Amino acid sequence: MPQTLRAVPDPHIYFVVLFLHLCCAVLSLDCYVCSASATNEECNQSSQECQLPLDTCMTIVDTLGALKAIVKHCASRATCNGAASFASVDSNGDGNSVNCCNSHNLCNFSGVDSIHKHTTLLLTVCVLLLLTH
């Protein structure tokens, strides 16, 4: 009976597979996710691992008077930056704000608070610049 030779896989293939597995695990991003929550605390109850090409945590805050709706989810960087460029808040604080982050897992923890602080600070600086010139 003839003996069959079996091909033995190159040992380097195991290192390549291991590297790709670890690489993908490191590159994934976890974001808080919610849909139309009233508070940031409520919004931060659930998280999700973003799947490529979704590489950014996106926070959208819609405000109308005392009513707030917060949405957090995974998005592509281009989608989030595009939405952020069209977001606007009027002098009463009504409108929508978009915050994009991808610096670390769950980076959108305090998206609501930081959006309002940054918007208020930016408006204050603009008013001061207009008054001094």
MOZIDA-V280711 format. One record per pair of residues at least 24 apart in sequence whose C-alpha atoms are under 6 Angstrom apart, sorted by the first residue. I is the first residue (numbers start at 1). J is the second residue. If there is no record, write none. Layout:
# MOZIDA-V280711
<<I/J> <I/J>>
This chain:
# MOZIDA-V280711
<<29/105> <30/105> <30/106> <31/57> <31/106> <32/106> <33/72> <33/73> <34/71> <34/72> <35/71> <36/69> <36/70> <36/71> <37/69> <37/70> <38/68> <38/69> <50/74> <56/101> <56/102> <57/100> <57/101> <58/99> <58/100> <59/98> <59/99> <60/97> <60/98> <61/96> <61/97> <62/95> <62/96> <63/94> <63/95> <64/94>>
